[in-house]
């Protein structure tokens, strides 16, 4: 049992496993936020077709297990994109797309659905009278969003967004089923090689705990900053 750096231990493998886990989580969450904003807009706009599309998207994601969705999006999406690129003459037969990009896309589509409803709730929590007042002052849509809607929406949405961040850091472990190296995959490999299952799985769990604690501290500060100047009842 060793966490030394180099051939004598698994310290470097765990380090890069943590880096990959954070890369997958941060990139997936960032894209999911964009998807969530678009989904929230679709569910709140006055176009019925977009309302229904947003409802179908969030309903499907909530109904199917995350692991199954990741497998479907990863394999079907990568296969479809490969065929499209070959069909357009932009790539040759035998093209191998980066699996890291595939798993990030899969996670972002899954968590984009959850963030859609989180952000929608945050937008709906902003008093409509403030938006109407901004319109009366002649603010265009972009300025209303930047100066009125977003600063208040984010205050209401931050608790839910924080929960989804914690969830995506843990669910990043699901991508190990498609062969992407991340923290759980490293822990499993070390445990299988040495037969010290309790030690290496315990180390893996402690690293996740450390990531969660650090995230909670940072997210708590963000929530405190977002709520500055707000009088509590």
Secondary structure, DSSP 8 states (H G I E B T S, - for coil): ----SSTTSSHHHHHHHHHHHHHHHHHHHHHHHHHHHHHHHHHHSS-HHHHHHHHHHHHHHHHS-HHHHHHHHHHHHHHHHHHHHHHTTSS-TT----HHHHHHHHHHHHHHHHHHHHHHHHHHHS-HHHHHHHHHTT--HHHHIIIIIHHHHHHHHHHHHHHHHHHHHHHGGGGGGGT---HHHHHHHHHHHH--HHHHHHHHHHHHHHHHHHHHHHHHHHHHHHTTT----
